[in-house]
Amino acid sequence: MSSRATSGPGNSELVKESRKMTSTPPVSPRDQALTAPTVSCVFVCHDGAGRVLLARRGQGARDEPGTWDTGAGGLEHGETFEEAVRREVREEYVAEALTIETLGVRNILRGSPVSHWVAVVFAVRVDPAHVAIGEPHKFDALDWFPLDQLPQPQHSQLTETLALVRHLGDE
């Protein structure tokens, strides 16, 4: 008995069905961070006049609801860092990034089981008049704060992230 590929009606449907059964479903960055390092773009939005924009994490946030934090999002395949930051600032704050400056990189190991994030941190200037909550399922408040008058409670990663901002004027 001979076996050979044939083309005909129904064959493409078999191939499509076979691909569905063998392909892996997309993995969220949060889930991937439990098994491999995941790249995150963290952005500290500022108004150019000494204030930073922080969001209070709502009940639907991935972690630490009720705490104040900067914005962040996963780097998608094929994206540059700047493209990811611009996309995430639009998604989270409904604002356009006016300027983007790289501040540094953090290697973040959290929790048990350990999640592993490589966070590239950026300073992003935005226009305060054009900022709003873009993801109300994740955030329940936005506000502007001078670096020496930050709100409480703070997300566990906020202090180390903002330490990169504080060093901007020291050099």
N, CA and C atoms as an extended XYZ file, in Angstrom:
513
Properties=species:S:1:pos:R:3:atomname:S:1:resname:S:1:resid:I:1 pbc="F F F"
N         0.830       -1.161        0.000 N   MET     1
C         0.000        0.000        0.000 CA  MET     1
C         0.882        1.233        0.000 C   MET     1
N         0.576        2.165       -0.832 N   SER     2
C         1.383        3.368       -0.987 CA  SER     2
C         0.713        4.535       -0.291 C   SER     2
N         1.531        5.366        0.303 N   SER     3
C         1.008        6.544        0.980 CA  SER     3
C         1.616        7.768        0.328 C   SER     3
N         0.776        8.682       -0.129 N   ARG     4
C         1.293        9.903       -0.716 CA  ARG     4
C         0.330       11.038       -0.438 C   ARG     4
N         0.887       12.223       -0.424 N   ALA     5
C         0.058       13.397       -0.147 CA  ALA     5
C        -0.815       13.687       -1.349 C   ALA     5
N        -2.011       14.052       -1.074 N   THR     6
C        -2.907       14.433       -2.154 CA  THR     6
C        -3.465       15.800       -1.842 C   THR     6
N        -3.801       16.487       -2.879 N   SER     7
C        -4.475       17.755       -2.647 CA  SER     7
C        -5.876       17.610       -3.174 C   SER     7
N        -6.761       18.163       -2.498 N   GLY     8
C        -8.148       18.065       -2.908 CA  GLY     8
C        -9.007       18.709       -1.857 C   GLY     8
N       -10.293       18.749       -2.131 N   PRO     9
C       -11.168       19.368       -1.155 CA  PRO     9
C       -11.092       18.627        0.164 C   PRO     9
N       -11.058       19.358        1.229 N   GLY    10
C       -11.007       18.747        2.543 CA  GLY    10
C        -9.607       18.562        3.080 C   GLY    10
N        -8.592       18.489        2.218 N   ASN    11
C        -7.225       18.286        2.693 CA  ASN    11
C        -6.733       19.500        3.478 C   ASN    11
N        -7.038       20.708        3.008 N   SER    12
C        -6.585       21.903        3.726 CA  SER    12
C        -7.253       21.990        5.100 C   SER    12
N        -8.490       21.529        5.201 N   GLU    13
C        -9.162       21.522        6.496 CA  GLU    13
C        -8.476       20.565        7.460 C   GLU    13
N        -8.011       19.404        6.934 N   LEU    14
C        -7.285       18.451        7.777 CA  LEU    14
C        -5.991       19.055        8.290 C   LEU    14
N        -5.285       19.758        7.423 N   VAL    15
C        -4.026       20.407        7.818 CA  VAL    15
C        -4.301       21.456        8.883 C   VAL    15
N        -5.336       22.287        8.684 N   LYS    16
C        -5.677       23.313        9.670 CA  LYS    16
C        -6.029       22.676       11.011 C   LYS    16
N        -6.832       21.629       10.979 N   GLU    17
C        -7.235       20.949       12.211 CA  GLU    17
C        -6.022       20.343       12.905 C   GLU    17
N        -5.098       19.776       12.127 N   SER    18
C        -3.888       19.189       12.694 CA  SER    18
C        -3.050       20.255       13.388 C   SER    18
N        -2.942       21.431       12.759 N   ARG    19
C        -2.174       22.524       13.370 CA  ARG    19
C        -2.808       22.975       14.675 C   ARG    19
N        -4.143       23.033       14.719 N   LYS    20
C        -4.831       23.428       15.945 CA  LYS    20
C        -4.511       22.463       17.082 C   LYS    20
N        -4.455       21.173       16.759 N   MET    21
C        -4.248       20.177       17.799 CA  MET    21
C        -2.809       20.154       18.286 C   MET    21
N        -1.837       20.537       17.444 N   THR    22
C        -0.439       20.440       17.830 CA  THR    22
C         0.162       21.767       18.275 C   THR    22
N        -0.507       22.877       18.006 N   SER    23
C         0.077       24.153       18.408 CA  SER    23
C        -0.210       24.397       19.887 C   SER    23
N         0.719       25.121       20.504 N   THR    24
C         0.536       25.453       21.916 CA  THR    24
C        -0.210       26.773       22.006 C   THR    24
N        -1.102       26.883       22.956 N   PRO    25
C        -1.814       28.156       23.108 CA  PRO    25
C        -0.841       29.242       23.541 C   PRO    25
N        -1.145       30.489       23.208 N   PRO    26
C        -0.253       31.574       23.624 CA  PRO    26
C        -0.132       31.608       25.144 C   PRO    26
N         1.067       31.934       25.603 N   VAL    27
C         1.334       32.001       27.040 CA  VAL    27
C         1.413       33.469       27.429 C   VAL    27
N         0.745       33.837       28.512 N   SER    28
C         0.806       35.222       28.970 CA  SER    28
C         2.197       35.492       29.536 C   SER    28
N         2.663       36.762       29.447 N   PRO    29
C         3.971       37.080       30.036 CA  PRO    29
C         4.049       36.693       31.507 C   PRO    29
N         2.959       36.868       32.242 N   ARG    30
C         2.943       36.519       33.672 CA  ARG    30
C         3.211       35.027       33.864 C   ARG    30
N         2.555       34.179       33.048 N   ASP    31
C         2.769       32.736       33.165 CA  ASP    31
C         4.157       32.336       32.686 C   ASP    31
N         4.627       32.978       31.605 N   GLN    32
C         5.951       32.662       31.084 CA  GLN    32
C         7.033       33.003       32.102 C   GLN    32
N         6.831       34.074       32.873 N   ALA    33
C         7.829       34.513       33.852 CA  ALA    33
C         8.047       33.478       34.950 C   ALA    33
N         7.155       32.498       35.050 N   LEU    34
C         7.330       31.437       36.038 CA  LEU    34
C         8.278       30.352       35.555 C   LEU    34
N         8.555       30.309       34.244 N   THR    35
C         9.415       29.254       33.697 CA  THR    35
C        10.630       29.776       32.941 C   THR    35
N        10.634       31.052       32.588 N   ALA    36
C        11.756       31.644       31.844 CA  ALA    36
C        11.738       33.151       32.062 C   ALA    36
N        12.892       33.806       31.949 N   PRO    37
C        12.894       35.265       32.078 CA  PRO    37
C        11.987       35.899       31.018 C   PRO    37
N        11.234       36.917       31.426 N   THR    38
C        10.338       37.635       30.526 CA  THR    38
C        10.753       39.098       30.515 C   THR    38
N        10.780       39.703       29.329 N   VAL    39
C        11.180       41.101       29.196 CA  VAL    39
C         9.974       42.001       29.393 C   VAL    39
N        10.128       42.961       30.285 N   SER    40
C         9.083       43.932       30.577 CA  SER    40
C         9.635       45.335       30.352 C   SER    40
N         8.798       46.216       29.812 N   CYS    41
C         9.154       47.625       29.686 CA  CYS    41
C         8.419       48.377       30.793 C   CYS    41
N         9.170       48.914       31.736 N   VAL    42
C         8.604       49.683       32.845 CA  VAL    42
C         8.763       51.151       32.486 C   VAL    42
N         7.705       51.930       32.651 N   PHE    43
C         7.802       53.341       32.283 CA  PHE    43
C         7.358       54.230       33.424 C   PHE    43
N         8.208       55.197       33.720 N   VAL    44
C         7.924       56.208       34.729 CA  VAL    44
C         7.504       57.456       33.958 C   VAL    44
N         6.202       57.678       33.899 N   CYS    45
C         5.711       58.853       33.179 CA  CYS    45
C         5.900       60.088       34.062 C   CYS    45
N         6.294       61.179       33.423 N   HIS    46
C         6.509       62.428       34.157 CA  HIS    46
C         5.994       63.588       33.309 C   HIS    46
N         5.838       64.735       33.960 N   ASP    47
C         5.286       65.908       33.278 CA  ASP    47
C         6.367       66.898       32.835 C   ASP    47
N         7.632       66.575       33.066 N   GLY    48
C         8.707       67.496       32.709 CA  GLY    48
C         8.895       68.602       33.732 C   GLY    48
N         8.079       68.596       34.806 N   ALA    49
C         8.159       69.639       35.835 CA  ALA    49
C         8.382       69.034       37.220 C   ALA    49
N         8.905       67.818       37.263 N   GLY    50
C         9.254       67.205       38.541 CA  GLY    50
C         8.224       66.260       39.137 C   GLY    50
N         7.093       66.064       38.468 N   ARG    51
C         6.089       65.145       39.002 CA  ARG    51
C         6.050       63.854       38.187 C   ARG    51
N         5.765       62.742       38.883 N   VAL    52
C         5.610       61.447       38.210 CA  VAL    52
C         4.148       61.019       38.304 C   VAL    52
N         3.712       60.284       37.298 N   LEU    53
C         2.358       59.761       37.247 CA  LEU    53
C         2.361       58.348       37.823 C   LEU    53
N         1.527       58.123       38.817 N   LEU    54
C         1.393       56.780       39.391 CA  LEU    54
C        -0.048       56.324       39.285 C   LEU    54
N        -0.205       55.015       39.165 N   ALA    55
C        -1.536       54.406       39.090 CA  ALA    55
C        -1.739       53.543       40.326 C   ALA    55
N        -2.953       53.608       40.878 N   ARG    56
C        -3.282       52.712       41.980 CA  ARG    56
C        -3.898       51.447       41.372 C   ARG    56
N        -3.303       50.320       41.734 N   ARG    57
C        -3.731       49.036       41.193 CA  ARG    57
C        -5.088       48.639       41.775 C   ARG    57
N        -6.005       48.294       40.877 N   GLY    58
C        -7.351       47.917       41.278 CA  GLY    58
C        -7.447       46.438       41.638 C   GLY    58
N        -8.654       46.008       41.967 N   GLN    59
C        -8.883       44.617       42.375 CA  GLN    59
C        -8.580       43.630       41.246 C   GLN    59
N        -8.642       44.060       39.992 N   GLY    60
C        -8.354       43.173       38.864 CA  GLY    60
C        -6.886       43.129       38.471 C   GLY    60
N        -6.030       43.826       39.215 N   ALA    61
C        -4.596       43.848       38.897 CA  ALA    61
C        -3.971       42.475       39.129 C   ALA    61
N        -2.900       42.212       38.420 N   ARG    62
C        -2.185       40.935       38.511 CA  ARG    62
C        -1.689       40.667       39.931 C   ARG    62
N        -1.229       41.710       40.604 N   ASP    63
C        -0.709       41.548       41.963 CA  ASP    63
C        -0.828       42.859       42.734 C   ASP    63
N        -0.712       42.781       44.027 N   GLU    64
C        -0.659       43.917       44.942 CA  GLU    64
C        -1.739       44.983       44.708 C   GLU    64
N        -3.031       44.583       44.668 N   PRO    65
C        -4.081       45.589       44.506 CA  PRO    65
C        -4.051       46.603       45.648 C   PRO    65
N        -4.418       47.849       45.306 N   GLY    66
C        -4.438       48.917       46.302 CA  GLY    66
C        -3.131       49.666       46.426 C   GLY    66
N        -2.067       49.188       45.748 N   THR    67
C        -0.769       49.862       45.834 CA  THR    67
C        -0.559       50.777       44.631 C   THR    67
N         0.284       51.777       44.833 N   TRP    68
C         0.619       52.731       43.773 CA  TRP    68
C         1.872       52.254       43.047 C   TRP    68
N         1.874       52.429       41.719 N   ASP    69
C         2.977       51.901       40.907 CA  ASP    69
C         3.091       52.685       39.606 C   ASP    69
N         4.214       52.482       38.938 N   THR    70
C         4.419       53.016       37.595 CA  THR    70
C         3.738       52.081       36.604 C   THR    70
N         3.804       52.418       35.338 N   GLY    71
C         3.249       51.564       34.297 CA  GLY    71
C         4.277       50.554       33.829 C   GLY    71
N         3.785       49.473       33.221 N   ALA    72
C         4.675       48.442       32.679 CA  ALA    72
C         3.885       47.543       31.751 C   ALA    72
N         4.621       46.883       30.875 N   GLY    73
C         3.992       45.921       29.985 CA  GLY    73
C         5.036       45.058       29.321 C   GLY    73
N         4.612       43.926       28.840 N   GLY    74
C         5.517       42.978       28.207 CA  GLY    74
C         5.940       43.425       26.821 C   GLY    74
N         7.178       43.111       26.491 N   LEU    75
C         7.703       43.342       25.145 CA  LEU    75
C         7.170       42.231       24.255 C   LEU    75
N         6.521       42.600       23.149 N   GLU    76
C         5.981       41.603       22.236 CA  GLU    76
C         7.013       41.256       21.168 C   GLU    76
N         6.913       40.046       20.639 N   HIS    77
C         7.845       39.580       19.612 CA  HIS    77
C         7.853       40.553       18.436 C   HIS    77
N         9.048       40.965       18.030 N   GLY    78
C         9.207       41.855       16.886 CA  GLY    78
C         9.113       43.333       17.205 C   GLY    78
N         8.839       43.691       18.446 N   GLU    79
C         8.722       45.091       18.841 CA  GLU    79
C        10.061       45.647       19.301 C   GLU    79
N        10.297       46.925       19.028 N   THR    80
C        11.421       47.607       19.660 CA  THR    80
C        10.969       48.020       21.058 C   THR    80
N        11.916       48.373       21.916 N   PHE    81
C        11.554       48.851       23.247 CA  PHE    81
C        10.660       50.087       23.147 C   PHE    81
N        11.034       51.017       22.275 N   GLU    82
C        10.276       52.261       22.147 CA  GLU    82
C         8.857       51.996       21.651 C   GLU    82
N         8.692       51.065       20.713 N   GLU    83
C         7.346       50.718       20.244 CA  GLU    83
C         6.513       50.140       21.386 C   GLU    83
N         7.120       49.279       22.182 N   ALA    84
C         6.400       48.680       23.319 CA  ALA    84
C         5.992       49.748       24.320 C   ALA    84
N         6.892       50.672       24.630 N   VAL    85
C         6.578       51.738       25.595 CA  VAL    85
C         5.451       52.612       25.055 C   VAL    85
N         5.534       53.021       23.798 N   ARG    86
C         4.476       53.858       23.216 CA  ARG    86
C         3.120       53.139       23.257 C   ARG    86
N         3.123       51.851       22.905 N   ARG    87
C         1.879       51.067       22.915 CA  ARG    87
C         1.307       50.978       24.331 C   ARG    87
N         2.158       50.653       25.289 N   GLU    88
C         1.696       50.478       26.670 CA  GLU    88
C         1.220       51.791       27.294 C   GLU    88
N         1.898       52.902       27.011 N   VAL    89
C         1.463       54.204       27.537 CA  VAL    89
C         0.084       54.539       26.975 C   VAL    89
N        -0.145       54.257       25.692 N   ARG    90
C        -1.476       54.480       25.102 CA  ARG    90
C        -2.520       53.578       25.759 C   ARG    90
N        -2.173       52.302       25.955 N   GLU    91
C        -3.129       51.359       26.541 CA  GLU    91
C        -3.479       51.716       27.983 C   GLU    91
N        -2.470       51.992       28.799 N   GLU    92
C        -2.698       52.197       30.231 CA  GLU    92
C        -3.172       53.602       30.573 C   GLU    92
N        -2.642       54.621       29.868 N   TYR    93
C        -2.906       56.007       30.237 CA  TYR    93
C        -3.577       56.836       29.140 C   TYR    93
N        -3.912       56.227       28.024 N   VAL    94
C        -4.574       56.906       26.910 CA  VAL    94
C        -3.800       58.162       26.498 C   VAL    94
N        -2.491       58.106       26.574 N   ALA    95
C        -1.648       59.270       26.293 CA  ALA    95
C        -0.567       58.897       25.284 C   ALA    95
N        -0.031       59.916       24.641 N   GLU    96
C         1.092       59.713       23.736 CA  GLU    96
C         2.393       60.008       24.469 C   GLU    96
N         3.392       59.183       24.228 N   ALA    97
C         4.729       59.418       24.793 CA  ALA    97
C         5.386       60.541       24.002 C   ALA    97
N         5.694       61.653       24.681 N   LEU    98
C         6.315       62.796       24.010 CA  LEU    98
C         7.821       62.602       23.886 C   LEU    98
N         8.441       62.083       24.932 N   THR    99
C         9.865       61.732       24.902 CA  THR    99
C        10.034       60.418       25.660 C   THR    99
N        11.034       59.648       25.239 N   ILE   100
C        11.338       58.376       25.900 CA  ILE   100
C        12.840       58.332       26.139 C   ILE   100
N        13.233       58.069       27.387 N   GLU   101
C        14.645       57.963       27.748 CA  GLU   101
C        14.866       56.678       28.535 C   GLU   101
N        15.858       55.909       28.136 N   THR   102
C        16.183       54.676       28.850 CA  THR   102
C        16.912       55.030       30.141 C   THR   102
N        16.435       54.478       31.266 N   LEU   103
C        17.039       54.747       32.571 CA  LEU   103
C        17.942       53.621       33.049 C   LEU   103
N        17.600       52.390       32.732 N   GLY   104
C        18.395       51.263       33.206 CA  GLY   104
C        17.642       49.959       33.060 C   GLY   104
N        18.235       48.918       33.623 N   VAL   105
C        17.660       47.576       33.557 CA  VAL   105
C        17.656       46.989       34.961 C   VAL   105
N        16.567       46.303       35.302 N   ARG   106
C        16.461       45.616       36.589 CA  ARG   106
C        16.208       44.136       36.340 C   ARG   106
N        16.845       43.291       37.118 N   ASN   107
C        16.615       41.845       37.090 CA  ASN   107
C        15.753       41.530       38.307 C   ASN   107
N        14.470       41.202       38.074 N   ILE   108
C        13.507       41.064       39.167 CA  ILE   108
C        13.125       39.603       39.358 C   ILE   108
N        13.384       39.094       40.572 N   LEU   109
C        12.998       37.740       40.958 CA  LEU   109
C        12.017       37.899       42.109 C   LEU   109
N        10.774       37.413       41.925 N   ARG   110
C         9.729       37.619       42.933 CA  ARG   110
C         8.974       36.342       43.222 C   ARG   110
N         8.562       36.205       44.466 N   GLY   111
C         7.574       35.212       44.850 CA  GLY   111
C         8.049       33.785       44.935 C   GLY   111
N         7.065       32.926       45.181 N   SER   112
C         7.295       31.495       45.236 CA  SER   112
C         6.049       30.821       44.677 C   SER   112
N         6.123       30.167       43.537 N   PRO   113
C         7.333       29.953       42.752 CA  PRO   113
C         7.847       31.276       42.174 C   PRO   113
N         9.126       31.317       41.909 N   VAL   114
C         9.782       32.541       41.471 CA  VAL   114
C         9.303       32.948       40.076 C   VAL   114
N         8.904       34.219       39.954 N   SER   115
C         8.690       34.790       38.623 CA  SER   115
C         9.924       35.631       38.322 C   SER   115
N        10.350       35.629       37.060 N   HIS   116
C        11.604       36.267       36.654 CA  HIS   116
C        11.306       37.272       35.547 C   HIS   116
N        11.566       38.538       35.855 N   TRP   117
C        11.340       39.622       34.901 CA  TRP   117
C        12.649       40.370       34.659 C   TRP   117
N        12.963       40.632       33.407 N   VAL   118
C        14.036       41.543       33.044 CA  VAL   118
C        13.323       42.834       32.655 C   VAL   118
N        13.427       43.829       33.519 N   ALA   119
C        12.683       45.071       33.335 CA  ALA   119
C        13.604       46.160       32.796 C   ALA   119
N        13.316       46.622       31.589 N   VAL   120
C        14.017       47.764       31.012 CA  VAL   120
C        13.182       48.981       31.403 C   VAL   120
N        13.810       49.921       32.115 N   VAL   121
C        13.079       51.038       32.721 CA  VAL   121
C        13.294       52.307       31.899 C   VAL   121
N        12.187       53.023       31.661 N   PHE   122
C        12.199       54.231       30.838 CA  PHE   122
C        11.555       55.395       31.574 C   PHE   122
N        12.051       56.603       31.294 N   ALA   123
C        11.373       57.835       31.698 CA  ALA   123
C        10.616       58.308       30.462 C   ALA   123
N         9.336       58.598       30.633 N   VAL   124
C         8.485       58.979       29.506 CA  VAL   124
C         7.745       60.261       29.867 C   VAL   124
N         7.978       61.303       29.084 N   ARG   125
C         7.236       62.545       29.324 CA  ARG   125
C         5.903       62.465       28.594 C   ARG   125
N         4.835       62.808       29.324 N   VAL   126
C         3.493       62.853       28.749 CA  VAL   126
C         2.841       64.178       29.127 C   VAL   126
N         1.810       64.543       28.412 N   ASP   127
C         1.065       65.765       28.703 CA  ASP   127
C         0.008       65.436       29.755 C   ASP   127
N         0.088       66.029       30.952 N   PRO   128
C        -0.888       65.727       32.008 CA  PRO   128
C        -2.335       65.963       31.598 C   PRO   128
N        -2.571       66.882       30.669 N   ALA   129
C        -3.938       67.177       30.237 CA  ALA   129
C        -4.533       66.046       29.402 C   ALA   129
N        -3.710       65.129       28.937 N   HIS   130
C        -4.190       64.050       28.063 CA  HIS   130
C        -4.030       62.673       28.685 C   HIS   130
N        -4.028       62.587       29.996 N   VAL   131
C        -3.862       61.313       30.695 CA  VAL   131
C        -5.198       60.886       31.295 C   VAL   131
N        -5.513       59.603       31.130 N   ALA   132
C        -6.727       59.025       31.720 CA  ALA   132
C        -6.482       57.539       31.940 C   ALA   132
N        -7.314       56.922       32.740 N   ILE   133
C        -7.197       55.474       32.965 CA  ILE   133
C        -7.676       54.759       31.705 C   ILE   133
N        -6.792       54.008       31.095 N   GLY   134
C        -7.143       53.265       29.893 CA  GLY   134
C        -7.491       51.814       30.162 C   GLY   134
N        -7.139       51.324       31.333 N   GLU   135
C        -7.423       49.938       31.693 CA  GLU   135
C        -8.076       49.904       33.081 C   GLU   135
N        -9.367       50.265       33.134 N   PRO   136
C       -10.044       50.346       34.439 CA  PRO   136
C       -10.159       49.000       35.151 C   PRO   136
N        -9.959       47.904       34.450 N   HIS   137
C        -9.963       46.597       35.105 CA  HIS   137
C        -8.663       46.358       35.882 C   HIS   137
N        -7.621       47.169       35.623 N   LYS   138
C        -6.340       47.031       36.318 CA  LYS   138
C        -6.070       48.167       37.302 C   LYS   138
N        -6.557       49.376       36.981 N   PHE   139
C        -6.259       50.558       37.786 CA  PHE   139
C        -7.540       51.254       38.204 C   PHE   139
N        -7.565       51.802       39.431 N   ASP   140
C        -8.754       52.533       39.854 CA  ASP   140
C        -8.484       54.008       40.150 C   ASP   140
N        -7.215       54.439       40.010 N   ALA   141
C        -6.898       55.858       40.212 CA  ALA   141
C        -5.564       56.185       39.545 C   ALA   141
N        -5.435       57.421       39.107 N   LEU   142
C        -4.179       57.984       38.591 CA  LEU   142
C        -3.965       59.312       39.289 C   LEU   142
N        -2.685       59.629       39.557 N   ASP   143
C        -2.411       60.952       40.128 CA  ASP   143
C        -0.945       61.298       39.904 C   ASP   143
N        -0.660       62.584       40.029 N   TRP   144
C         0.690       63.121       39.859 CA  TRP   144
C         1.296       63.408       41.219 C   TRP   144
N         2.585       63.064       41.385 N   PHE   145
C         3.256       63.239       42.671 CA  PHE   145
C         4.690       63.731       42.473 C   PHE   145
N         5.134       64.675       43.329 N   PRO   146
C         6.566       64.984       43.370 CA  PRO   146
C         7.286       63.755       43.942 C   PRO   146
N         8.526       63.535       43.544 N   LEU   147
C         9.268       62.350       44.002 CA  LEU   147
C         9.427       62.312       45.522 C   LEU   147
N         9.373       63.463       46.179 N   ASP   148
C         9.530       63.470       47.637 CA  ASP   148
C         8.198       63.432       48.381 C   ASP   148
N         7.089       63.218       47.669 N   GLN   149
C         5.762       63.154       48.305 CA  GLN   149
C         4.939       62.021       47.700 C   GLN   149
N         5.497       60.824       47.705 N   LEU   150
C         4.837       59.677       47.083 CA  LEU   150
C         3.740       59.108       47.988 C   LEU   150
N         2.684       58.570       47.394 N   PRO   151
C         1.571       58.023       48.180 CA  PRO   151
C         1.901       56.661       48.782 C   PRO   151
N         1.066       56.261       49.712 N   GLN   152
C         1.153       54.939       50.334 CA  GLN   152
C        -0.185       54.240       50.117 C   GLN   152
N        -0.232       52.946       50.113 N   PRO   153
C         0.897       52.015       50.081 CA  PRO   153
C         1.494       51.935       48.677 C   PRO   153
N         2.754       51.560       48.630 N   GLN   154
C         3.465       51.479       47.357 CA  GLN   154
C         3.661       50.025       46.949 C   GLN   154
N         3.672       49.804       45.637 N   HIS   155
C         3.979       48.481       45.092 CA  HIS   155
C         5.391       48.096       45.530 C   HIS   155
N         5.620       46.822       45.726 N   SER   156
C         6.916       46.341       46.233 CA  SER   156
C         8.093       46.691       45.327 C   SER   156
N         7.857       46.972       44.057 N   GLN   157
C         8.946       47.282       43.128 CA  GLN   157
C         9.139       48.785       42.901 C   GLN   157
N         8.253       49.616       43.437 N   LEU   158
C         8.281       51.042       43.120 CA  LEU   158
C         9.555       51.744       43.577 C   LEU   158
N        10.007       51.506       44.795 N   THR   159
C        11.179       52.212       45.317 CA  THR   159
C        12.411       51.965       44.448 C   THR   159
N        12.651       50.713       44.094 N   GLU   160
C        13.838       50.409       43.276 CA  GLU   160
C        13.716       50.969       41.864 C   GLU   160
N        12.510       50.983       41.326 N   THR   161
C        12.315       51.569       39.997 CA  THR   161
C        12.576       53.067       40.038 C   THR   161
N        11.988       53.756       41.018 N   LEU   162
C        12.164       55.204       41.101 CA  LEU   162
C        13.577       55.605       41.496 C   LEU   162
N        14.341       54.703       42.089 N   ALA   163
C        15.742       55.005       42.399 CA  ALA   163
C        16.510       55.322       41.118 C   ALA   163
N        16.136       54.717       40.023 N   LEU   164
C        16.781       55.014       38.734 CA  LEU   164
C        16.457       56.437       38.286 C   LEU   164
N        15.253       56.905       38.565 N   VAL   165
C        14.844       58.269       38.202 CA  VAL   165
C        15.592       59.277       39.054 C   VAL   165
N        15.715       59.003       40.331 N   ARG   166
C        16.362       59.950       41.237 CA  ARG   166
C        17.814       60.228       40.863 C   ARG   166
N        18.439       59.298       40.165 N   HIS   167
C        19.833       59.485       39.790 CA  HIS   167
C        20.002       60.288       38.509 C   HIS   167
N        18.929       60.619       37.847 N   LEU   168
C        19.033       61.383       36.604 CA  LEU   168
C        19.728       62.722       36.790 C   LEU   168
N        19.379       63.448       37.841 N   GLY   169
C        19.952       64.771       38.055 CA  GLY   169
C        21.300       64.760       38.732 C   GLY   169
N        21.773       63.586       39.171 N   ASP   170
C        23.036       63.509       39.925 CA  ASP   170
C        24.272       63.448       39.043 C   ASP   170
N        24.083       63.253       37.747 N   GLU   171
C        25.264       63.067       36.888 CA  GLU   171
C        25.569       64.294       36.078 C   GLU   171
